[in-house]
Amino acid sequence: MILGVSGLGLYSQFTNFVGLLNFVVPLGLPFSLTKYISEDDNPDIEQLSKMFRSSLVYILISSAIASLILILFSSDISKLLTNEVEYAYYIVIISLLVPFSFVVSLMEAFVRGMKNINLLTRLLVLTSVVSIVFTVVFVLLFGMTGAIISIAGSSVVMLFIYIYYFKKNYPVKLVSKSFKLEGKNLRKFVNLGLASLAIGAINQISYLTVRIIAIDNLGVEANGIYQSVLAISLNYFSLMFVLIANYTLPKINSFKSDDEFRNEINETFRIFSYLLTPLICIIIVLRILVVTILYSQDFTSAIELYKFQFLGDFFKVLAWVAGLWLIPKNRIRLWICIELITFTLFPVLFVVLIKIFDMDIAAASIAYLVANVIHLIMNVFFLKKNLHFRFEIHNAKMFLYSVALLIIMILISEAKVEIGYFILLPLLALWFIIVSNQSEKKFVKELLIRIRR
């Protein structure tokens, strides 16, 4: 509301740029640290201390190099991101603050690998609260400059919070007299780190490319419209990512047999279908209200993107679920190839839609939907080929009924938005009755009884 459409479009470029840095500069070490810690049910604290400190040294070195490069080429980076050199000082601000977020991400990865869900939840809640307060205060005080500071500035506060909880919960030595690079410890998981770095970079570069194309061809306001939709998508997506990264992945890392993988993927598929389908239906039906409350009347044209963007989210999350086996099974090359194809298709399709079919910014969400449908198809194909996986019959039916419900809700709400308000809950109830089994119905019934009391 304060930054406006153009301001949000500008702000989104820098948030995406910081997101890219968060993957590239830490060398993927936080991801691999989580994986290797979670594989051991009784980890050696001394060994973990060495591993953590070694990772930290590498990240600090890469952060120093990255910050220097950002400062030296701040004008060129500003020109690339915004078509203007006047925002070079924003790059300098980011270069000074973003290293703090890299250290926080490494400490969070350690907690995640230790499978301490209570502590992790507490820290994630604190991160959200600090980030919100920091952002609101700085935007109110300094406008766009405050918004840029808030992208990475809140991590300075979070670093002290993480250090406090680290000392309280883990006997890990953050510093040591023999503080040196433990190459022997790092070599065994650096390959996975580099793979996650590559995939994270591909993801962020894809979004950044789409935004640059949008600014160059449709203007900064069009990018602001797309960012308003993407921001909602990414925010509730963080819930899905937290569930996968902090619960499912550490759990699945310890599996040995293919049967365990197949059962877990079927179970996870069902859980996420229950989360996603009602959530996306609600967002699509209440899209006008969402835009009015979260943004302003200047963002009303974003409403046209909702049906494509959030249907694309549905397929994206299920594609993640279908690809859960790739990391524990060390199918790193296949993992990278699938992600590379998906995130190359996204900007390519976007260019085709705006250049050949002369579409507006809705083309970004359409391209996102198509890319994620293909992403799901590829993941399911390789899942079946390598693990002889088959969706349980009630899960296959659940998928079909969920897609049907989403399409029906989109068509009804597009035809007459008021009808969508009245039919939303009855259709969701009917969907649940059809797709749920007896134990799930019993659980919901008992939950409703408890709520009434």
Secondary structure per residue as TSV (DSSP state, phi and psi in degrees):
chain	resnum	aa	ss	phi	psi
A	1	M	-	360.0	-37.2
A	2	I	-	-79.3	-41.4
A	3	L	S	-79.2	-26.8
A	4	G	H	79.2	178.9
A	5	V	H	-64.7	-50.1
A	6	S	H	-64.1	-41.2
A	7	G	H	-62.5	-40.5
A	8	L	H	-67.3	-37.2
A	9	G	H	-62.6	-40.1
A	10	L	H	-68.8	-45.5
A	11	Y	H	-59.6	-38.9
A	12	S	H	-64.0	-32.1
A	13	Q	H	-63.2	-39.9
A	14	F	H	-77.0	-34.4
A	15	T	H	-65.3	-39.8
A	16	N	H	-66.2	-38.3
A	17	F	H	-64.4	-42.8
A	18	V	H	-64.6	-38.5
A	19	G	H	-59.6	-39.8
A	20	L	H	-64.2	-43.6
A	21	L	H	-61.6	-37.7
A	22	N	H	-63.3	-24.1
A	23	F	H	-90.8	-42.3
A	24	V	H	-77.0	-49.7
A	25	V	T	-65.8	-42.7
A	26	P	T	-72.4	2.8
A	27	L	T	62.4	20.7
A	28	G	T	73.3	6.2
A	29	L	H	-65.7	-36.9
A	30	P	H	-57.6	-41.0
A	31	F	H	-64.0	-48.6
A	32	S	H	-69.0	-30.0
A	33	L	H	-62.8	-44.0
A	34	T	H	-59.0	-45.9
A	35	K	H	-62.2	-47.9
A	36	Y	H	-76.1	-28.0
A	37	I	H	-70.8	-42.3
A	38	S	H	-69.4	-19.4
A	39	E	T	-72.2	-22.3
A	40	D	-	-105.9	120.0
A	41	D	S	-73.3	-24.9
A	42	N	S	-129.4	73.0
A	43	P	-	-69.1	147.6
A	44	D	-	-80.5	115.4
A	45	I	H	-61.6	-38.6
A	46	E	H	-64.6	-41.1
A	47	Q	H	-66.6	-40.1
A	48	L	H	-64.2	-37.7
A	49	S	H	-60.5	-45.3
A	50	K	H	-64.4	-41.6
A	51	M	H	-63.6	-43.8
A	52	F	H	-64.2	-47.1
A	53	R	H	-64.3	-38.9
A	54	S	H	-63.4	-44.8
A	55	S	H	-61.2	-40.9
A	56	L	H	-63.0	-42.3
A	57	V	H	-61.5	-45.9
A	58	Y	H	-60.0	-42.1
A	59	I	H	-67.0	-40.4
A	60	L	H	-64.8	-39.7
A	61	I	H	-65.2	-47.5
A	62	S	H	-65.6	-32.7
A	63	S	H	-65.8	-42.8
A	64	A	H	-62.4	-43.3
A	65	I	H	-64.6	-44.7
A	66	A	H	-62.8	-43.7
A	67	S	H	-60.9	-41.9
A	68	L	H	-63.0	-43.7
A	69	I	H	-63.8	-42.7
A	70	L	H	-61.0	-42.6
A	71	I	H	-66.5	-43.2
A	72	L	H	-65.7	-35.8
A	73	F	T	-111.6	27.0
A	74	S	H	-59.1	-40.3
A	75	S	H	-66.3	-43.1
A	76	D	H	-65.7	-39.8
A	77	I	H	-66.9	-41.2
A	78	S	H	-60.4	-42.0
A	79	K	H	-63.1	-41.6
A	80	L	H	-64.5	-42.2
A	81	L	H	-77.7	-36.9
A	82	T	H	-126.6	-2.8
A	83	N	S	69.0	11.1
A	84	E	-	-134.0	146.0
A	85	V	S	-94.6	-9.1
A	86	E	T	-69.2	-13.0
A	87	Y	T	-97.7	18.5
A	88	A	H	-60.7	-33.8
A	89	Y	H	-68.1	-21.4
A	90	Y	H	-65.2	-38.9
A	91	I	H	-64.2	-39.1
A	92	V	H	-63.6	-43.7
A	93	I	H	-58.5	-46.9
A	94	I	H	-61.8	-41.4
A	95	S	H	-62.0	-30.0
A	96	L	H	-83.3	-27.7
A	97	L	H	-99.3	-32.4
A	98	V	H	-65.4	-27.3
A	99	P	H	-57.8	-29.7
A	100	F	H	-62.5	-38.1
A	101	S	H	-68.3	-28.9
A	102	F	H	-66.0	-41.7
A	103	V	H	-66.9	-41.5
A	104	V	H	-60.8	-41.4
A	105	S	H	-64.4	-34.0
A	106	L	H	-68.4	-41.4
A	107	M	H	-67.9	-37.9
A	108	E	H	-64.6	-38.7
A	109	A	H	-62.6	-37.0
A	110	F	H	-64.1	-47.4
A	111	V	H	-62.5	-40.1
A	112	R	H	-62.7	-42.9
A	113	G	H	-65.6	-30.3
A	114	M	T	-76.2	-5.3
A	115	K	T	60.5	31.2
A	116	N	-	-88.8	83.2
A	117	I	H	-64.3	-39.4
A	118	N	H	-62.2	-47.4
A	119	L	H	-66.0	-42.0
A	120	L	H	-62.4	-43.4
A	121	T	H	-60.3	-44.3
A	122	R	H	-60.3	-43.2
A	123	L	H	-68.9	-39.1
A	124	L	H	-66.5	-38.0
A	125	V	H	-64.6	-45.4
A	126	L	H	-60.4	-41.4
A	127	T	H	-58.8	-44.8
A	128	S	H	-63.9	-45.3
A	129	V	H	-63.9	-47.9
A	130	V	H	-60.5	-43.3
A	131	S	H	-62.8	-44.4
A	132	I	H	-63.4	-50.6
A	133	V	H	-60.8	-46.5
A	134	F	H	-59.1	-47.0
A	135	T	H	-64.5	-48.8
A	136	V	H	-60.1	-47.7
A	137	V	H	-61.8	-47.2
A	138	F	H	-71.7	-33.8
A	139	V	H	-67.8	-41.8
A	140	L	H	-63.4	-37.7
A	141	L	H	-81.3	-41.0
A	142	F	H	-124.6	6.5
A	143	G	H	62.7	-132.5
A	144	M	H	-62.0	-40.3
A	145	T	H	-60.9	-41.1
A	146	G	H	-63.7	-36.8
A	147	A	H	-63.7	-40.9
A	148	I	H	-66.7	-42.7
A	149	I	H	-60.5	-38.5
A	150	S	H	-68.9	-21.9
A	151	I	H	-56.2	-43.6
A	152	A	H	-121.5	-12.2
A	153	G	H	-64.6	-33.5
A	154	S	H	-65.6	-21.7
A	155	S	H	-67.9	-20.9
A	156	V	H	-64.0	-44.4
A	157	V	H	-66.6	-43.1
A	158	M	H	-64.5	-30.2
A	159	L	H	-60.7	-42.9
A	160	F	H	-67.7	-35.9
A	161	I	H	-65.7	-44.3
A	162	Y	H	-64.0	-41.9
A	163	I	H	-60.3	-41.3
A	164	Y	H	-61.0	-48.5
A	165	Y	H	-70.4	-32.1
A	166	F	H	-61.2	-50.0
A	167	K	H	-63.6	-31.7
A	168	K	H	-76.6	-33.2
A	169	N	H	-109.4	-24.0
A	170	Y	-	-131.2	136.0
A	171	P	-	-82.1	40.1
A	172	V	-	-88.5	128.7
A	173	K	-	-82.1	112.7
A	174	L	S	-72.8	-29.1
A	175	V	S	-130.8	159.5
A	176	S	-	-153.1	153.0
A	177	K	T	-62.7	-32.9
A	178	S	T	-100.0	48.4
A	179	F	-	-74.0	98.9
A	180	K	-	-143.1	171.2
A	181	L	-	-74.8	122.5
A	182	E	-	-98.0	77.0
A	183	G	H	-57.4	-36.5
A	184	K	H	-61.1	-40.7
A	185	N	H	-72.4	-35.2
A	186	L	H	-78.2	-31.0
A	187	R	H	-59.6	-31.6
A	188	K	H	-74.0	-16.7
A	189	F	H	-129.3	9.5
A	190	V	H	-69.6	-31.1
A	191	N	H	-62.3	-43.6
A	192	L	H	-64.8	-38.9
A	193	G	H	-60.7	-43.5
A	194	L	H	-66.0	-34.2
A	195	A	H	-66.1	-45.7
A	196	S	H	-66.0	-33.3
A	197	L	H	-60.7	-47.9
A	198	A	H	-60.4	-45.1
A	199	I	H	-68.0	-43.1
A	200	G	H	-61.7	-40.5
A	201	A	H	-65.4	-43.2
A	202	I	H	-58.5	-44.9
A	203	N	H	-58.6	-53.6
A	204	Q	H	-68.2	-38.4
A	205	I	H	-63.6	-36.6
A	206	S	H	-61.2	-49.5
A	207	Y	H	-63.9	-41.1
A	208	L	H	-63.3	-41.3
A	209	T	H	-62.6	-43.8
A	210	V	H	-60.5	-41.5
A	211	R	H	-68.2	-40.5
A	212	I	H	-63.4	-42.9
A	213	I	H	-61.5	-41.6
A	214	A	H	-62.1	-44.6
A	215	I	H	-65.0	-44.4
A	216	D	H	-66.5	-35.8
A	217	N	H	-102.8	-30.6
A	218	L	H	-119.1	-11.8
A	219	G	-	100.8	161.6
A	220	V	H	-67.1	-28.9
A	221	E	H	-66.6	-40.1
A	222	A	H	-61.7	-39.2
A	223	N	H	-64.8	-36.5
A	224	G	H	-63.1	-39.4
A	225	I	H	-62.6	-46.2
A	226	Y	H	-64.8	-39.6
A	227	Q	H	-63.6	-34.5
A	228	S	H	-63.8	-33.2
A	229	V	H	-78.5	-45.6
A	230	L	H	-62.3	-34.9
A	231	A	H	-61.4	-42.4
A	232	I	H	-64.7	-44.2
A	233	S	H	-57.9	-48.4
A	234	L	H	-68.9	-32.6
A	235	N	H	-69.6	-46.2
A	236	Y	H	-78.6	-20.4
A	237	F	H	-64.7	-29.2
A	238	S	H	-61.1	-32.2
A	239	L	H	-63.0	-46.1
A	240	M	H	-63.2	-42.7
A	241	F	H	-65.4	-39.4
A	242	V	H	-61.6	-42.6
A	243	L	H	-63.1	-42.8
A	244	I	I	-71.9	-48.6
A	245	A	I	-72.5	-34.2
A	246	N	I	-100.8	-14.1
A	247	Y	I	-123.2	-57.9
A	248	T	I	-67.5	-49.3
A	249	L	H	-63.0	-48.7
A	250	P	H	-59.0	-33.4
A	251	K	H	-70.8	-45.9
A	252	I	H	-73.4	-20.9
A	253	N	T	-62.6	-25.9
A	254	S	T	-89.2	-3.3
A	255	F	-	-71.9	146.9
A	256	K	-	-115.9	-41.5
A	257	S	S	-93.6	154.2
A	258	D	H	-65.3	-32.1
A	259	D	H	-59.8	-41.0
A	260	E	H	-62.5	-42.4
A	261	F	H	-62.9	-45.8
A	262	R	H	-61.9	-44.2
A	263	N	H	-64.9	-43.1
A	264	E	H	-66.4	-40.1
A	265	I	H	-65.7	-41.5
A	266	N	H	-62.3	-43.0
A	267	E	H	-66.7	-43.8
A	268	T	H	-65.2	-39.6
A	269	F	H	-56.4	-43.1
A	270	R	H	-67.7	-42.9
A	271	I	H	-59.9	-46.9
A	272	F	H	-71.8	-29.4
A	273	S	H	-64.5	-40.5
A	274	Y	H	-65.9	-34.1
A	275	L	H	-75.8	-46.0
A	276	L	H	-73.7	-47.8
A	277	T	H	-58.3	-53.1
A	278	P	H	-64.0	-39.1
A	279	L	H	-61.6	-46.9
A	280	I	H	-67.6	-39.4
A	281	C	H	-58.9	-44.4
A	282	I	H	-64.6	-44.8
A	283	I	H	-63.5	-43.3
A	284	I	H	-66.5	-44.7
A	285	V	H	-67.3	-38.7
A	286	L	T	-97.5	23.1
A	287	R	H	-58.6	-38.5
A	288	I	H	-65.6	-42.5
A	289	L	H	-65.5	-39.6
A	290	V	H	-61.4	-47.0
A	291	V	H	-63.6	-41.4
A	292	T	H	-64.9	-42.1
A	293	I	H	-76.4	-46.7
A	294	L	H	-83.7	-25.2
A	295	Y	S	-126.8	-123.9
A	296	S	-	-156.9	178.5
A	297	Q	G	-62.4	-22.3
A	298	D	G	-66.4	-15.7
A	299	F	G	-102.6	11.2
A	300	T	G	-61.6	-28.6
A	301	S	G	-66.3	-15.4
A	302	A	G	-67.4	-20.8
A	303	I	G	-56.0	-34.8
A	304	E	G	-67.4	-18.4
A	305	L	G	-87.0	-18.3
A	306	Y	H	-58.8	-44.9
A	307	K	H	-63.0	-31.8
A	308	F	H	-83.9	-44.8
A	309	Q	H	-62.6	-47.6
A	310	F	H	-81.8	-25.2
A	311	L	H	-67.7	-36.2
A	312	G	H	-63.0	-36.1
A	313	D	H	-62.0	-38.7
A	314	F	H	-57.3	-48.5
A	315	F	H	-70.9	-32.3
A	316	K	H	-65.0	-46.9
A	317	V	H	-63.8	-43.6
A	318	L	H	-66.2	-30.8
A	319	A	H	-65.1	-39.6
A	320	W	H	-58.9	-46.1
A	321	V	H	-61.0	-43.8
A	322	A	H	-67.3	-20.0
A	323	G	T	-100.8	9.9
A	324	L	G	-60.6	-30.2
A	325	W	G	-73.5	-19.7
A	326	L	G	-61.8	-40.7
A	327	I	T	-72.9	-53.0
A	328	P	T	-61.0	-30.0
A	329	K	T	-86.2	2.1
A	330	N	T	58.2	36.4
A	331	R	-	-91.2	62.6
A	332	I	H	-68.0	-43.9
A	333	R	H	-62.7	-43.0
A	334	L	H	-63.1	-42.2
A	335	W	H	-57.1	-48.2
A	336	I	H	-64.3	-42.8
A	337	C	H	-61.8	-44.3
A	338	I	H	-62.6	-45.2
A	339	E	H	-66.3	-39.0
A	340	L	H	-62.9	-43.8
A	341	I	H	-62.0	-46.3
A	342	T	H	-61.2	-49.9
A	343	F	H	-84.4	-3.5
A	344	T	H	-86.7	-38.6
A	345	L	H	-60.0	-38.7
A	346	F	H	-55.2	-59.4
A	347	P	H	-68.8	-33.3
A	348	V	H	-62.9	-46.8
A	349	L	H	-62.7	-37.6
A	350	F	H	-60.7	-46.2
A	351	V	H	-61.9	-43.9
A	352	V	H	-59.8	-44.7
A	353	L	H	-66.7	-38.4
A	354	I	H	-84.5	-28.7
A	355	K	H	-85.4	-46.1
A	356	I	T	-88.8	-42.1
A	357	F	S	-98.9	2.5
A	358	D	-	53.4	43.8
A	359	M	-	-87.7	164.2
A	360	D	-	-90.8	-158.8
A	361	I	T	-65.2	-15.8
A	362	A	H	-59.1	-22.0
A	363	A	H	-59.7	-31.0
A	364	A	H	-63.6	-44.2
A	365	S	H	-72.7	-33.3
A	366	I	H	-66.1	-44.5
A	367	A	H	-62.0	-38.3
A	368	Y	H	-62.6	-43.6
A	369	L	H	-61.9	-49.8
A	370	V	H	-62.9	-43.6
A	371	A	H	-61.3	-38.5
A	372	N	H	-77.7	-28.6
A	373	V	H	-63.1	-45.0
A	374	I	H	-65.0	-37.3
A	375	H	H	-58.4	-46.4
A	376	L	H	-64.1	-44.1
A	377	I	H	-60.3	-44.3
A	378	M	H	-63.5	-45.4
A	379	N	H	-64.3	-41.3
A	380	V	H	-66.5	-39.5
A	381	F	H	-59.5	-50.2
A	382	F	H	-73.0	-28.4
A	383	L	H	-63.7	-45.1
A	384	K	H	-67.1	-39.6
A	385	K	H	-68.1	-38.7
A	386	N	H	-95.3	-33.0
A	387	L	H	-112.7	5.7
A	388	H	-	51.4	43.9
A	389	F	-	-79.8	142.7
A	390	R	-	-136.3	132.0
A	391	F	-	-66.5	133.4
A	392	E	-	-58.7	146.2
A	393	I	H	-56.9	-38.4
A	394	H	H	-73.4	-23.3
A	395	N	H	-76.0	-38.7
A	396	A	H	-62.1	-43.2
A	397	K	H	-64.9	-39.6
A	398	M	H	-60.2	-42.6
A	399	F	H	-61.3	-47.7
A	400	L	H	-64.4	-44.0
A	401	Y	H	-65.9	-35.2
A	402	S	H	-67.1	-45.1
A	403	V	H	-61.7	-43.2
A	404	A	H	-61.3	-43.6
A	405	L	H	-62.5	-44.5
A	406	L	H	-61.1	-43.8
A	407	I	H	-65.7	-43.1
A	408	I	H	-61.4	-44.6
A	409	M	H	-64.2	-38.3
A	410	I	H	-63.9	-47.7
A	411	L	H	-63.5	-44.1
A	412	I	H	-65.2	-46.7
A	413	S	H	-67.8	-33.2
A	414	E	H	-69.8	-37.6
A	415	A	H	-68.6	-45.9
A	416	K	-	-153.5	105.7
A	417	V	H	-60.4	-34.3
A	418	E	H	-65.2	-35.5
A	419	I	H	-63.9	-36.7
A	420	G	H	-58.5	-37.6
A	421	Y	H	-60.8	-42.4
A	422	F	H	-79.3	-30.6
A	423	I	H	-94.8	-8.4
A	424	L	H	-57.7	-58.1
A	425	L	H	-65.8	-43.4
A	426	P	H	-60.0	-40.8
A	427	L	H	-69.8	-37.1
A	428	L	H	-64.9	-39.3
A	429	A	H	-64.8	-44.0
A	430	L	H	-61.7	-43.4
A	431	W	H	-59.0	-44.3
A	432	F	H	-64.9	-41.3
A	433	I	H	-61.7	-38.4
A	434	I	H	-73.6	-42.8
A	435	V	H	-91.1	-19.2
A	436	S	-	-84.6	152.7
A	437	N	-	-94.6	-179.9
A	438	Q	H	-63.4	-41.7
A	439	S	H	-66.0	-35.9
A	440	E	H	-70.0	-39.4
A	441	K	H	-63.2	-41.8
A	442	K	H	-63.8	-40.7
A	443	F	H	-61.6	-46.3
A	444	V	H	-65.3	-39.5
A	445	K	H	-62.0	-45.1
A	446	E	H	-65.6	-35.5
A	447	L	H	-65.2	-42.5
A	448	L	H	-64.8	-39.4
A	449	I	H	-63.4	-42.3
A	450	R	H	-63.9	-39.2
A	451	I	H	-65.2	-41.6
A	452	R	H	-59.4	-38.6
A	453	R	-	-69.8	360.0
